[in-house]
Each structure stands twice: as C-alpha cells, then as structure tokens.
Amino acid sequence: GYLISGGVDGTIRFWDVLTKSPSCKSLLQSKHGEVTALHVDGGEIYSGGVDGCIRIWDEDSGNLLYVLQNAHVETVTAITVDFRFLYTASEDKVLKAWTRNNLTVIHHVNLQSISSQLVADGKGNLYASDKKLRVWDVDGLLDKGFGETADTEETAIVGHTADIVRSKRNLLSDGSSRSLNEDFSASVSDVDEEFGIMNVLDTGSERNRFMKFLRERCAQESLLFWIENAKYQKLANIVSKRGLQREASKILQNFIEEGSPQEINISAEQRNELLNLDPEDFSANTFIVANNIMIELMETNFLSSYLRARHLPQYSLRKDPSNRNLN
C-alpha cells in the first residue's frame, strides 16, 4: 500500500496513498546527491544517481545492501530488472545488462540518445526509449550479450521527434545491427545436417531460434528452465553454499511454485518434493529430474513442428540428455 519515490533532495520516500491525505511514512537518505532513477522488485529497491552508481536497498529494513560503483560515467536515467538481469541506462547513452546473481555487467549497447525509461516485461523483451521506442529480444544475453540472433524491432511513436520506423533487425554483439531476413526458413551452418533436441539446445544460434518459436506458442517456460538449470549447474562449482541456495530459491520462485511467472509442467509430487527440499541439500543436481522432463516435453511436443518450420531433417535417436550445459 505504498508509493515509493526518489527526488533531487537525495531521499527515497515511502508514501501511504491509501488514505484521504497521502503522507510520507518513512524515507531513506542516499547522501550521494539526486536520486535520478528508481525501480522496486522483490523486496529490493534499485536507485541510480548523478554519481553514476547503482544502489540496492532492502525495502523492509531500509538497509543499503550493495553499491555498483561507477556503473556509468554520467547520471543514471533508468533502471529495470527481470528475474535474470538488471538493466541500466545513463546520460552517457549506454544501456548495460548485469547478471542479478553476482551483479557483473555482461554487455552494453550504445544508444543514439539518452534513454529515459527501461521496461523488462518478464517474457524476454526489453523496452527502451531514446526518442524511438526500442524493443529487444534479450535471450542472447545468456551467451554473448545482445547476441547474433537477438531480434529487435524499432518503433518511433507518433508525437516523438523521430520519424516513424518499423524494421526487423538482428543486433550484433558490438551493438550494431543488420537485417534479419532468414526467419525460420534459413539453412543452418553451425549444426549437423541431421539433429535432434540436444543439437538444438546445445547450439546457441539454434537455441535462440527455438526460443522465438516457443514464445510464439506461449510455451517458452520449458526452454527458459533448461537455460536457468544450465547456469545453476555451472554456478554450483564456483559459488558458496549460501550463493547456491540463493540461486536455487530464484528457480523455485520463478519456475516451480504454483502460479510462478514461468511455471513448468511437472507433477504435483515432483513440485512438492522440490519446494520442501531442505536448503542445505541443494546441489548441482537439484533440478536434474525436472530438467530432463522439460527436455522430453520439448522433444515430444515441439521438435517436429519446429524442424518442419525450419525445413530441417530430424532424427529420433537422442543420447543421454542429463547434465547438458550451455556452450
């Protein structure tokens, strides 16, 4: 029941707007100049300021949890998050994507002008405004930043100063773009002539095409889960026990809990087993059974129609799908 705002006085204020006379109930003092960007998600407040830093606060206690020093060289203008990434923009005309688990910048895009707003819709799309409304498909971020198969559509809304533009483009890893004409009918040069579901999943460019195919059918949660599990398995070897518990909790919240944003299709018994698992027992193989179920679902329900749409041959023999990671 609160509205949270940031201001030029360097404060973040909590407003009770459910009363006849809205009033400020509490505030955070950033002590680092104007608060120029603000985003609230999952009990955390993300703020940006004139010093180019990003600060993350605990919404309940008001404690400062983390500071991304020198995130940008100029004033931060926009912040948003989805369940995988933190996105920031600045007067330096740079859009950056950071991993949420360790707050490491994985890529940046040079914009034509300052972006005053960023929106992540939780479905793999990122929206930015810099005179034009720009929409990115950001699944390529998992491999190589805004990767070779990440589509973008650029649209200038009537009333803005730019011309109205609508184009289908392919954003390269250096932030430039080229036309994308191949869609699903192009040949594939980086996979075997005959391939099955694991060839699709294990090849970055083919996996991104498959993601687009699934998204158009509102069925992308299986592949998103497979990707997150692959990341989770990699992290299991390099993060602390507490860090692994935190990553597992994110997967449970986003994929396993009933009504979660990308709830996957597993049995009630399997769901309850995962949700009731002692955090001390989380390991690299925590989600391996659910992962293999998702592979089976994708192969059974979507592979044939995907390969027909791509005009590619398929074969039915699939090797052991377990413990498969991203390239």
Wavefront OBJ file of the C-alpha trace (Angstrom):
o trace
v 0.000 0.000 0.000
v 2.955 2.346 -0.526
v 4.189 4.537 -3.349
v 7.982 4.803 -3.415
v 9.620 7.883 -4.931
v 13.107 9.319 -5.313
v 13.941 13.006 -5.542
v 16.514 15.711 -6.132
v 16.883 16.043 -2.358
v 18.668 12.693 -2.314
v 15.901 10.828 -0.496
v 13.782 7.797 -1.259
v 10.354 8.233 0.296
v 7.556 5.812 1.153
v 4.071 7.305 0.742
v 0.831 5.951 2.156
v -1.539 6.588 -0.753
v -4.490 4.601 0.588
v -5.639 7.400 2.866
v -7.564 10.562 2.049
v -4.457 12.623 2.771
v -1.391 10.782 1.410
v 1.640 11.289 3.610
v 5.302 10.264 3.765
v 5.656 7.433 6.284
v 9.413 6.877 6.053
v 12.412 7.806 3.966
v 15.905 6.666 3.019
v 18.689 9.216 2.756
v 21.098 8.292 -0.013
v 23.649 11.030 0.874
v 25.030 10.864 -2.627
v 23.079 13.582 -4.415
v 19.935 13.406 -6.507
v 18.070 10.154 -6.997
v 17.503 10.114 -10.747
v 16.240 6.555 -11.364
v 14.251 4.118 -9.245
v 12.913 0.581 -9.544
v 11.334 -1.736 -6.952
v 11.330 -5.523 -7.305
v 11.075 -8.480 -4.942
v 11.659 -6.552 -1.731
v 14.629 -4.653 -3.144
v 14.852 -1.014 -4.228
v 17.249 -0.127 -7.042
v 18.274 3.523 -7.235
v 20.565 5.454 -9.547
v 22.031 8.896 -9.124
v 24.082 11.707 -10.540
v 27.287 9.948 -9.433
v 26.679 7.119 -11.953
v 26.324 4.496 -9.204
v 23.538 1.949 -8.711
v 22.453 1.281 -5.124
v 20.382 -1.663 -3.942
v 18.351 -1.279 -0.758
v 16.297 -3.671 1.338
v 12.712 -2.448 1.123
v 11.701 -3.648 4.589
v 14.694 -2.572 6.693
v 15.922 0.310 4.563
v 19.470 -1.049 4.738
v 21.857 -0.429 1.854
v 22.694 -3.882 0.501
v 25.115 -3.163 -2.340
v 26.626 -0.357 -4.390
v 27.623 -0.748 -8.040
v 30.420 1.793 -8.088
v 30.890 3.725 -11.341
v 28.199 1.722 -13.087
v 28.036 4.589 -15.580
v 30.230 7.597 -16.244
v 27.284 10.005 -16.125
v 23.909 10.353 -14.409
v 21.807 7.178 -14.300
v 18.491 7.763 -16.084
v 16.653 4.409 -15.999
v 16.685 1.066 -14.185
v 14.651 -2.108 -14.589
v 15.030 -5.809 -13.783
v 13.618 -9.161 -14.761
v 14.225 -12.439 -12.967
v 17.588 -12.859 -14.724
v 19.103 -9.433 -15.338
v 19.449 -5.867 -14.122
v 19.321 -3.259 -16.907
v 20.559 0.314 -16.538
v 20.813 3.372 -18.791
v 22.537 6.710 -18.372
v 23.201 10.128 -19.838
v 26.332 8.503 -21.293
v 23.905 6.963 -23.852
v 24.888 3.439 -22.841
v 22.482 0.641 -21.910
v 24.036 -2.064 -19.731
v 22.884 -5.540 -18.734
v 24.070 -7.040 -15.445
v 23.582 -10.530 -14.020
v 21.410 -10.385 -10.916
v 23.241 -13.171 -9.124
v 26.670 -11.503 -8.966
v 25.978 -8.031 -10.436
v 28.507 -8.398 -13.225
v 27.983 -6.417 -16.419
v 27.743 -8.848 -19.326
v 27.212 -6.461 -22.215
v 26.369 -2.925 -23.237
v 24.712 -1.217 -26.187
v 25.468 2.293 -27.381
v 22.197 4.168 -27.915
v 21.584 7.076 -30.282
v 20.441 9.331 -27.465
v 19.671 9.271 -23.745
v 17.148 6.633 -22.661
v 14.750 7.966 -20.040
v 12.912 4.703 -19.415
v 13.542 0.961 -19.431
v 10.922 -1.774 -19.063
v 11.511 -5.546 -18.897
v 8.276 -7.471 -19.405
v 9.458 -10.760 -17.901
v 8.895 -12.538 -21.222
v 12.328 -11.968 -22.728
v 11.678 -8.459 -24.070
v 13.389 -5.231 -23.041
v 11.904 -1.856 -23.975
v 13.884 1.378 -24.061
v 13.042 4.904 -25.134
v 15.561 7.251 -26.712
v 13.250 9.280 -28.983
v 12.330 5.946 -30.552
v 10.740 3.052 -28.727
v 13.186 0.163 -28.992
v 12.297 -3.445 -28.252
v 14.943 -6.126 -27.820
v 14.639 -9.892 -27.597
v 17.339 -10.456 -24.989
v 17.632 -14.237 -24.797
v 21.028 -13.946 -26.480
v 22.275 -12.270 -23.301
v 22.816 -15.671 -21.746
v 25.572 -16.487 -24.211
v 27.225 -13.382 -25.617
v 25.437 -10.220 -24.644
v 22.897 -8.973 -27.152
v 23.898 -11.848 -29.403
v 23.773 -12.635 -33.065
v 20.256 -13.994 -33.034
v 18.654 -11.444 -30.721
v 15.911 -9.723 -32.705
v 14.990 -6.093 -32.259
v 12.124 -4.033 -33.589
v 12.499 -0.266 -33.512
v 9.375 1.883 -33.480
v 9.083 5.658 -33.176
v 5.727 6.510 -31.600
v 3.687 9.378 -33.119
v 4.365 12.526 -31.143
v 8.082 11.872 -30.686
v 10.682 13.888 -32.551
v 11.938 10.977 -34.632
v 10.385 9.574 -37.807
v 8.140 6.536 -37.511
v 10.258 3.488 -38.200
v 9.469 -0.203 -38.067
v 12.120 -2.722 -39.035
v 13.165 -6.282 -38.307
v 16.799 -6.317 -37.289
v 19.449 -8.551 -35.823
v 21.522 -6.932 -33.090
v 25.180 -7.885 -33.160
v 27.346 -8.315 -30.078
v 29.021 -4.945 -30.686
v 25.671 -3.137 -30.538
v 25.330 -2.601 -34.293
v 22.525 -4.186 -36.313
v 21.765 -5.858 -39.613
v 18.581 -7.014 -41.316
v 17.182 -10.371 -40.343
v 15.562 -11.968 -43.379
v 16.171 -15.633 -42.737
v 13.496 -16.184 -40.048
v 12.699 -19.930 -39.748
v 13.338 -20.912 -43.372
v 17.102 -20.332 -43.458
v 19.644 -23.108 -43.539
v 21.835 -23.728 -40.518
v 25.586 -23.823 -40.952
v 26.615 -24.424 -37.342
v 24.772 -27.682 -36.622
v 24.820 -31.194 -38.009
v 22.803 -31.932 -41.131
v 20.660 -34.224 -39.007
v 19.968 -33.260 -35.435
v 17.620 -33.761 -32.526
v 16.581 -31.805 -29.476
v 20.043 -31.665 -27.849
v 21.585 -30.278 -31.033
v 19.003 -27.509 -30.900
v 19.596 -26.817 -27.204
v 23.384 -27.026 -27.340
v 23.799 -24.654 -30.301
v 23.477 -21.003 -29.319
v 22.019 -19.642 -32.547
v 19.626 -22.571 -32.996
v 18.539 -22.371 -29.370
v 17.626 -18.693 -29.795
v 15.551 -19.506 -32.880
v 13.838 -22.280 -30.922
v 13.092 -19.806 -28.118
v 11.358 -17.497 -30.583
v 9.395 -20.453 -31.961
v 8.254 -21.444 -28.444
v 7.434 -17.895 -27.416
v 5.081 -17.502 -30.363
v 3.243 -20.523 -28.948
v 3.348 -19.234 -25.339
v 5.429 -22.290 -24.387
v 8.874 -20.861 -23.662
v 8.966 -21.822 -19.970
v 10.498 -25.261 -20.669
v 13.458 -23.800 -22.522
v 13.863 -20.934 -20.038
v 14.030 -23.506 -17.247
v 16.593 -25.573 -19.158
v 18.758 -22.455 -19.582
v 18.457 -21.488 -15.908
v 19.339 -25.018 -14.805
v 22.422 -24.989 -17.023
v 23.516 -21.715 -15.409
v 22.725 -23.118 -11.972
v 24.877 -26.197 -12.593
v 27.800 -24.030 -13.639
v 27.426 -21.791 -10.595
v 27.335 -24.814 -8.296
v 31.058 -25.263 -8.872
v 32.077 -21.662 -8.176
v 29.715 -20.075 -5.641
v 29.382 -20.559 -1.904
v 26.728 -22.774 -0.336
v 24.717 -19.671 0.511
v 25.083 -18.386 -3.045
v 23.834 -21.696 -4.431
v 20.854 -21.593 -2.063
v 20.027 -18.112 -3.325
v 20.150 -19.251 -6.959
v 18.017 -22.306 -6.197
v 15.449 -20.104 -4.459
v 15.163 -17.944 -7.592
v 14.479 -21.018 -9.725
v 11.866 -22.244 -7.253
v 10.134 -18.851 -7.223
v 10.169 -18.390 -10.987
v 9.559 -21.928 -12.277
v 8.438 -24.361 -9.579
v 5.936 -22.593 -7.312
v 2.315 -22.784 -8.453
v 1.357 -19.557 -10.206
v 5.004 -18.576 -10.699
v 5.877 -16.396 -13.744
v 7.207 -19.339 -15.787
v 5.605 -22.315 -14.042
v 6.773 -25.537 -15.653
v 4.667 -28.641 -16.229
v 5.744 -31.203 -13.635
v 3.691 -33.438 -11.364
v 2.390 -32.235 -8.008
v 4.597 -34.826 -6.309
v 7.731 -33.569 -8.054
v 6.760 -29.957 -7.364
v 6.221 -30.566 -3.658
v 9.460 -32.513 -3.368
v 11.428 -29.562 -4.709
v 9.541 -26.953 -2.692
v 10.011 -28.933 0.541
v 13.698 -29.636 -0.026
v 15.985 -28.528 2.805
v 18.166 -25.644 1.518
v 21.187 -27.461 2.956
v 20.558 -30.236 0.434
v 20.704 -28.011 -2.671
v 23.308 -29.310 -5.122
v 24.228 -29.111 -8.794
v 21.718 -31.908 -9.474
v 18.773 -30.472 -7.531
v 16.715 -29.784 -10.663
v 18.053 -32.540 -12.920
v 14.842 -34.616 -12.894
v 12.684 -31.590 -13.749
v 15.263 -30.601 -16.370
v 15.011 -33.971 -18.123
v 11.215 -33.752 -18.054
v 11.411 -30.382 -19.824
v 13.725 -31.866 -22.455
v 11.252 -34.687 -23.061
v 8.368 -32.221 -23.332
v 10.200 -30.038 -25.833
v 11.202 -33.039 -27.910
v 7.766 -34.647 -27.844
v 5.575 -31.570 -28.276
v 7.595 -29.095 -30.334
v 10.680 -30.511 -32.060
v 8.964 -31.954 -35.142
v 6.929 -28.833 -35.873
v 9.985 -26.645 -35.258
v 12.147 -28.613 -37.679
v 9.380 -28.577 -40.309
v 9.142 -24.794 -39.943
v 12.925 -24.585 -40.334
v 12.913 -27.071 -43.254
v 15.454 -29.215 -41.437
v 15.717 -33.012 -41.114
v 15.427 -34.715 -37.765
v 16.401 -37.986 -36.238
v 14.805 -39.751 -33.290
v 17.907 -41.050 -31.540
v 18.752 -38.881 -28.545
v 21.679 -39.537 -26.278
v 21.592 -39.024 -22.508
v 20.172 -35.510 -22.052
v 21.179 -35.063 -18.422
v 23.767 -32.534 -17.248
v 23.848 -30.689 -20.551
v 25.163 -27.155 -20.258
v 25.243 -24.062 -22.382
v 28.098 -23.655 -24.855
l 1 2 3 4 5 6 7 8 9 10 11 12 13 14 15 16 17 18 19 20 21 22 23 24 25 26 27 28 29 30 31 32 33 34 35 36 37 38 39 40 41 42 43 44 45 46 47 48 49 50 51 52 53 54 55 56 57 58 59 60 61 62 63 64 65 66 67 68 69 70 71 72 73 74 75 76 77 78 79 80 81 82 83 84 85 86 87 88 89 90 91 92 93 94 95 96 97 98 99 100 101 102 103 104 105 106 107 108 109 110 111 112 113 114 115 116 117 118 119 120 121 122 123 124 125 126 127 128 129 130 131 132 133 134 135 136 137 138 139 140 141 142 143 144 145 146 147 148 149 150 151 152 153 154 155 156 157 158 159 160 161 162 163 164 165 166 167 168 169 170 171 172 173 174 175 176 177 178 179 180 181 182 183 184 185 186 187 188 189 190 191 192 193 194 195 196 197 198 199 200 201 202 203 204 205 206 207 208 209 210 211 212 213 214 215 216 217 218 219 220 221 222 223 224 225 226 227 228 229 230 231 232 233 234 235 236 237 238 239 240 241 242 243 244 245 246 247 248 249 250 251 252 253 254 255 256 257 258 259 260 261 262 263 264 265 266 267 268 269 270 271 272 273 274 275 276 277 278 279 280 281 282 283 284 285 286 287 288 289 290 291 292 293 294 295 296 297 298 299 300 301 302 303 304 305 306 307 308 309 310 311 312 313 314 315 316 317 318 319 320 321 322 323 324 325 326 327
